[in-house]
Amino acid sequence: MTQTQRQGSEQLQTLMQSGQLSGSLSFNGTLSKEDEEMSKSALSTFRAKEEEIEKKKLEVKEKVQAQLGRIEEETKRLATIREELEALADPMKKEVSVVRKKIDAVNKELKPLGQSCQKKEREYKEALEAFNEKNKEKVQLISRLMELVSESEKLRMHKLEELSKSIETIR
């Protein structure tokens, strides 16, 4: 027995219980012709209503499916729009990220180079200071040498003059 037949049978019983079907039974337990025709009429009315309900159900189902199809299309369209918006937010995001990574790498390389430069600068200053001190010392020594040479020349000249005078006096 299908669900529709079961529902028809239940409706028939309901009609009989409510008194809409005259439930006069003959002695052999069968329905009278009038009751039989009424039940057939009720059953056909019921089946017609069931068919109408099924048609409406199919129509609603088709409308729901159509709506779901449109919703899927709109969802895809919205996803595409979202992707475009994200791309608009930062169209060069990838390039910016690559450049930032390169900057970070260069910064890592610059740190030891800067330290090396500062160390060499200190060494240069120390070497320059030592050079200047030695140069100053050299200048002082040259100056002292000049004084000594000058003094020595004076003394030698003086000695030569004395010797020259002594030779003249001997003559």
NORPEJO-V109923 format. One record per residue. N is the residue number from 0. BURIAL is b if it has 24 or more other C-alpha atoms within 12 Angstrom, else e. Layout:
N/BURIAL
N/BURIAL
This chain:
0/e
1/e
2/e
3/e
4/e
5/e
6/e
7/b
8/e
9/e
10/b
11/b
12/e
13/e
14/e
15/e
16/e
17/e
18/e
19/e
20/b
21/e
22/b
23/e
24/e
25/e
26/e
27/e
28/e
29/e
30/e
31/e
32/e
33/e
34/b
35/e
36/e
37/e
38/b
39/e
40/e
41/b
42/b
43/e
44/e
45/b
46/b
47/e
48/e
49/e
50/e
51/e
52/e
53/e
54/e
55/e
56/e
57/e
58/e
59/e
60/e
61/e
62/e
63/e
64/e
65/e
66/e
67/e
68/e
69/e
70/e
71/e
72/e
73/e
74/e
75/e
76/e
77/e
78/e
79/e
80/e
81/e
82/e
83/e
84/e
85/e
86/e
87/e
88/e
89/e
90/e
91/e
92/e
93/e
94/e
95/e
96/e
97/e
98/e
99/e
100/e
101/e
102/e
103/e
104/e
105/e
106/e
107/e
108/e
109/e
110/e
111/e
112/e
113/e
114/e
115/e
116/e
117/e
118/e
119/e
120/e
121/e
122/e
123/e
124/e
125/e
126/e
127/e
128/e
129/e
130/e
131/e
132/e
133/e
134/e
135/e
136/e
137/e
138/e
139/e
140/e
141/e
142/e
143/e
144/e
145/e
146/e
147/e
148/e
149/e
150/e
151/e
152/e
153/e
154/e
155/e
156/e
157/e
158/e
159/e
160/e
161/e
162/e
163/e
164/e
165/e
166/e
167/e
168/e
169/e
170/e
